[in-house]
């Protein structure tokens, strides 16, 4: 299969949550054997408080959230590094080979996210009924390069020659490509990018399409030849 997706939606276990991350409804995406969207892992524990908390934050996972709001509160200080009490109540609504719908309640309104897997594309639909700005975050694999469309309609991702077109609808209020770091193992940091799309509406769609010689990803139809 050209499209492979792993989705996080489930219990966070018992106890204080020492190894938990704010990652409900986040996902990883592999296209044509190339990692595109990945989980950034854990780069440090006690040696670097800021890095520890940043990499377990909602905003270091490929999910949607109100701007500046965590799925679960991250306690401050040294003892907070190994505490993350689950407030999300994740639920699987639908699951099949090519479709998934889940929700969690980490915000004041449930976040519902649906995935539809096609032969050469992935569609992610989000609903979060809150007033204010929300943001979709995509955490990329270190080898992925990003090229923004000058018109602002989308982005082209490239992983060792595998090209993927990413498009948000409706058009976000802004799209940022941010330099960041991921952890390939404990203490093993790599430079990478975070994509952040800001929205002012309650329902959004993110589409990933494999770019081939036969498909125009911006129009999702065969090219004229």
N, C-alpha and C positions, 0 to 999 in steps of 0.2 A: 504494500500500500504506500502511496505517496504522502499521505497525511496521517500523522500519528499525534494523538493528544492525550495528556495525563491531566486530570482535574482533581483538585483538592476539595472535598466536601465530606466532612465526617467528624466524629468526636475527637476531642483533644486529649483524652485520657484522664486519669485520676491524679490527685496530688496538686502541688502548687504550680505545675507547668514549667519546670525548669528548661525543657527543650522545645517548648511550643513557640510557634511563630504566628503572626497575624496574617494567615495565608488562606482563609476560607474563600472558596470559589476562584482561587488563582489557578493557573494552568501552565503546562509546558507544551511546546509545539516543535515537532520535528517534521521537516518537509524534505522529501526525496533523500532521506538519510542524513540530513544536515540539521543540527540543533539551531533553532531560530529564537524561540522564547524559552528561557530556562529559569529554574529556581536558583537564587544566588547563594544559598547555603549560609554557613556561619564562619565568619573570618576570625573571631576572637571571643573570649569570655571575659575574664577579669582584667587582662592587660590593657584593654581598650574599651571603656564603657560606651563611648559614642558609637564606635563601629558595631559593637554587640547589639545595641538597641536599634541602630539604623537598619541592619540587615534582617532583623526580625519584625520590623515595622510593616504595617499595611502597605506603605508606599515603596517598599522594596520587593513587592510581589505583584504579579500580573493580574490585578483585579481592579474593581471600581470602588470609590469611596467618596464621601463628602470631603471637601478640601480641608486638610488638617485634622481629620477625625480618625482615630484608630478603631479597628474592630473590637479590640479588647484594650483596656487601659494598661499602659506600661508603667509600672511603679518606678519612682526615681531611686537613685542611690545604689550602693553595692548589692544589697540584698534583693533589690528589684530585678537584678540581672537574671535571676533564676525563678522569677515569679511571673505568671501570666494567667490570671483566672479567666476561665472561658465564659463569655457572655453572649456567644453567637448562636447557639442552638441550631446547628446546621441540619438541613433536611434534604434528602434526595426526592425529587418529585417525579422524575421520569428518567429512565436509563435504558438505552438499547445500543446496538452496535454503532449507529451513526448519529445518535441524538442523546443529549443529556440536558436536564433542567434541575437546578438546585436552588436553594435559598438559605440565607442566614439572617439572624436578627441582631447583629452587632451594632446597628445604628437605630435611630428612632423609628425608622420604617424598614420593613424587610427588603433586603437586596435579593432580587430574583435574577438568575443568570442562566441563559440557554445556549447550548452549543449544537450546531448542525455541521456534520462532517461530510463533505463532498469528495469526489474523486480527485479534485485538484484545488479545493478551497475549504476554508473553515469560516463559519459565520458565528459570531458571538453577540447575543442580544442581552442587554442589561436594562433592568427597570428598578428605579429607586425613587420613590415619591417623596422628595424633600425639597423645600425651598432653598435655593442657593446654588453655588457652583459645586459640581462633582468632577472627579478626574479619573480617567482610565489610565492605568500605568501598564507599560510593557517592559519587562526586564529582559534584555537581550543577551545572547551568548557572546563571549568576548570576541570571537572572530567575525561577528556580523558587522558589516558596514551599512551606513544609513545615508540615503540620498533623498532630500525633501523635494517634492514637486514645487516649482516656483509659484504655481497657481494656488498652492495651499490645499489641494484636494487629497493628498495622501503622501505616502513615502514608499521608496523602494529599498528593500533589505537584500543584502547579498551575503551568502555564506559559501565561500569556496566555489563560486559559480552558480549556485542555486539561488535564483532571484525570486523574491516574494513581494507582491504589491499589497500594501496595507492601506485601507481606506476606512474613515469614520463617517457615519451618517446619523443624524444630520451633521453638517459641517461644524466642527468644534469652534468655540470662541478663540482658542489658540492651541497650537501644537508645539511642544518643546522637545528637543533632543538634548539630553543632559549627559555630560561625561560623568562616569561613576565607577565603582569597583564591585566586583563579585568575588566570591571565595570558591576556588576550585578544590579546596580542601582546607582543613583548619590551618590558619596562618598563611595560606597560599592565595594571595590576592592577584586579580587580573583586572586590567582596565577594560571597561565596557561602556554601554550606553543604556540609558533609561529614556523611554518615550513617554511623555505625559500629554494627554489630550484633555482639555478643560471643556465642560459642558454646562449649559444653562437650562437643559431640558431633562425630563424624568426618564425618558426611554431613548437608548442609543444603540447603535450597531457598529461592530468592528468586523471587517471582512479581510481575510488573508487569502490571496490568490497566487498560485504558482504561475510565474511568467514562463511561457513557452513560445515557440515560433508560430503557433497556431492561434493563440488566445491574446486578445487585447484586454489586459486586466482592468483598465479603467472603465471599459464598457461591458466586460464579461461576455464577449461574443467573438466569433471568429473574425480574424482580420480579413480585409479585402485583398485578394491576391490576383 
